[in-house]
Amino acid sequence: MTDTSVHPDADPASLADIVARQPSAHFAALDQVGMRHIEMPLKLKLDGETCLLPAQVSAFVDLRDPTARGIHMSRLYRLSDEYLGRGALDVAGVRALLDAMLASHTGLSGRARLSIEFTLPLRRDSLRSGLSGWRQYPVRIDATLEDGRWRCEIGADVLYSSTCPGSAAMARQVVRQQFLEKFGSGQVDATAVADWLESPSGIAATPHAQRSRARVQVALADDVDELPLVTLIDLIEATLATPVQGAVKRVDEQEFACLNGENPMYCEDAARRVRDALDAQPWIADYAIDAAHFESLHPHDAVAQVVKGVAGGFGRSA
């Protein structure tokens, strides 16, 4: 509410927070207070260059003083603007912002949380043609600081293709039966078989495949200084082997079909593959994996989730 009795040319420093002094019958401590999805640019180093990317920032502190009406929202905004406007963001920059958020609420708060969401554009090479195209990856940075305890997480969504192993096996059964009906059990001519395999009759059934998504969040080890978002994306794509493609020619599409044939997987398989890859990385202290296959057979999704199980770490979600 605007105090219309204040002249517009009045000294801003003299404007008292009238509402904060008003009594309330409902004062109590609060777990988290702040702002979600602040529109703000972010500086990030990519391929040796500092890039400016649009982001959404969420900044929160707790409210431990049960007699306080509220927190200083504008301070969180100004600090986010100041610290994210400096050089390329790294772990030290995230920690410095959280320290400043708590310092700005001395006596009120003991916990600060920061979440940054944005889309990371990466140019990716095609599989065989020599082309390259753009992919955009939703990524997240989440960090908390409470009573001196610090945790920094990064996350990414990676799209990939998943061919159903069960459907592939049933398709092979159909092709086998068609082969026996066509050529019988006696000796056959190799050229005739090859021609049949290349014909529509030779692929009488195809396994179903679908676009899928691996949503991965990892907690960084204490000695990590950078924010290895690209490293995480590369690791997930290499592990699953069938990431979706940008620019493609027919030779790329054929290679993609081969990769899908070599890597049939249920959502359970995908989650376990990513888990094994993350377990082998010393820079990852904790993880949460959500592998979702957007079924082409069903109107619902198939989902597998796994967390590392570190004490005080990620919990299991629905």
C-alpha positions, -999 to 999 in steps of 0.1 A, spaced: 0 0 0 13 35 -9 14 62 18 -1 91 -2 8 116 26 45 113 16 56 139 -9 72 122 -40 103 143 -36 109 132 0 143 117 10 139 79 5 161 74 36 134 91 57 106 67 46 98 46 76 86 10 73 52 17 88 38 -18 82 67 -35 99 58 -18 132 21 -27 131 11 -53 157 0 -87 147 -16 -116 166 0 -141 143 38 -136 147 58 -169 144 90 -182 129 89 -192 92 109 -218 74 114 -199 42 106 -164 29 117 -147 -2 111 -144 -40 107 -170 -66 115 -167 -103 131 -132 -103 139 -123 -139 176 -116 -141 206 -122 -165 234 -146 -155 271 -145 -166 285 -179 -173 318 -190 -190 313 -212 -221 341 -223 -244 364 -197 -228 340 -168 -233 317 -151 -207 282 -153 -219 251 -134 -207 221 -157 -203 185 -150 -192 177 -167 -159 152 -170 -132 165 -166 -97 148 -176 -65 163 -162 -32 151 -172 3 160 -169 39 143 -183 69 126 -160 95 138 -172 129 127 -141 149 91 -149 158 85 -112 166 95 -99 132 68 -91 107 88 -100 77 122 -101 59 138 -74 37 128 -86 2 144 -57 -16 178 -66 -1 176 -101 -16 168 -86 -50 196 -61 -48 222 -86 -37 212 -111 -64 215 -83 -90 248 -72 -76 265 -105 -72 252 -122 -104 262 -91 -123 298 -96 -115 321 -120 -135 312 -155 -146 295 -174 -119 313 -201 -100 310 -219 -67 328 -191 -48 303 -166 -63 273 -186 -52 287 -189 -17 295 -152 -15 259 -144 -25 245 -166 2 269 -151 28 257 -116 18 220 -127 20 225 -139 56 246 -108 65 218 -86 53 194 -104 77 215 -106 108 193 -113 138 164 -124 116 177 -154 96 202 -183 99 195 -201 66 198 -189 30 188 -207 -2 195 -197 -38 180 -214 -69 190 -204 -105 172 -218 -135 181 -212 -171 185 -228 -205 221 -237 -215 226 -235 -253 253 -259 -266 264 -266 -302 265 -304 -307 282 -323 -335 260 -346 -356 267 -383 -355 284 -389 -388 278 -361 -414 301 -335 -399 272 -311 -393 265 -294 -360 233 -280 -345 221 -263 -314 206 -280 -284 192 -262 -254 193 -278 -220 173 -268 -189 198 -265 -161 196 -256 -124 219 -244 -97 207 -248 -61 227 -239 -30 219 -236 7 239 -221 37 227 -228 72 246 -223 105 279 -226 85 268 -258 67 271 -254 29 257 -274 0 258 -267 -37 240 -286 -63 237 -285 -101 212 -302 -123 203 -308 -160 175 -322 -181 188 -344 -210 165 -357 -238 173 -391 -253 156 -418 -273 147 -451 -257 138 -483 -276 118 -508 -256 137 -541 -251 105 -562 -248 90 -547 -279 123 -553 -297 122 -589 -287 86 -593 -299 95 -576 -332 123 -601 -338 99 -630 -332 76 -617 -359 105 -612 -383 117 -647 -376 83 -662 -382 80 -643 -414 114 -655 -425 105 -692 -419 72 -687 -438 91 -671 -467 121 -694 -470 112 -725 -450 139 -745 -432 160 -756 -461 190 -740 -478 184 -705 -491 201 -681 -514 219 -653 -495 211 -627 -522 174 -636 -520 175 -633 -482 193 -599 -484 167 -586 -508 139 -598 -486 154 -582 -455 156 -549 -474 120 -551 -485 89 -540 -465 82 -576 -457 116 -580 -441 107 -556 -413 72 -569 -406 73 -554 -370 93 -526 -354 99 -520 -317 84 -489 -302 107 -461 -291 100 -427 -275 116 -395 -266 128 -397 -230 142 -374 -204 169 -379 -177 165 -353 -150 197 -354 -129 206 -333 -98 240 -337 -82 256 -323 -51 292 -311 -56 320 -323 -35 336 -298 -12 367 -293 -32 349 -284 -65 355 -248 -76 336 -246 -109 300 -254 -119 305 -283 -143 272 -281 -161 286 -291 -195 306 -319 -180 274 -333 -164 254 -331 -196 282 -348 -216 284 -376 -190 247 -383 -192 246 -382 -230 276 -405 -233 262 -429 -207 228 -432 -224 243 -432 -259 211 -421 -277 208 -383 -271 184 -365 -294 200 -347 -323 199 -312 -338 211 -310 -374 209 -344 -392 213 -358 -427 203 -394 -436 236 -408 -426 231 -393 -391 196 -407 -389 209 -442 -399 235 -440 -372 209 -429 -347 188 -460 -357 219 -482 -351 225 -467 -317 189 -473 -307 192 -509 -318 224 -513 -298 210 -497 -267 174 -508 -260 165 -498 -224 136 -496 -200 135 -466 -177 150 -488 -150 180 -495 -173 185 -458 -180 184 -449 -143 209 -476 -134 232 -466 -162 233 -430 -150 237 -441 -114 267 -461 -122 283 -433 -142 277 -408 -113 291 -432 -87 324 -432 -106 328 -394 -104 348 -381 -74 334 -346 -79 299 -358 -71 289 -362 -35 253 -370 -39 227 -374 -67 190 -378 -75 180 -393 -109 146 -393 -126 144 -412 -159 111 -407 -176 101 -424 -208 72 -407 -225 56 -438 -238 45 -442 -274 25 -474 -265 7 -459 -234 -9 -426 -226 12 -425 -194 49 -422 -187 72 -449 -173 95 -435 -146 124 -447 -126 141 -428 -98 171 -434 -76 191 -413 -51 225 -421 -36 213 -422 -1 237 -398 16 226 -388 51 210 -354 49 210 -356 11 184 -360 -16 151 -376 -6 129 -398 -27 101 -380 -46 68 -391 -63 
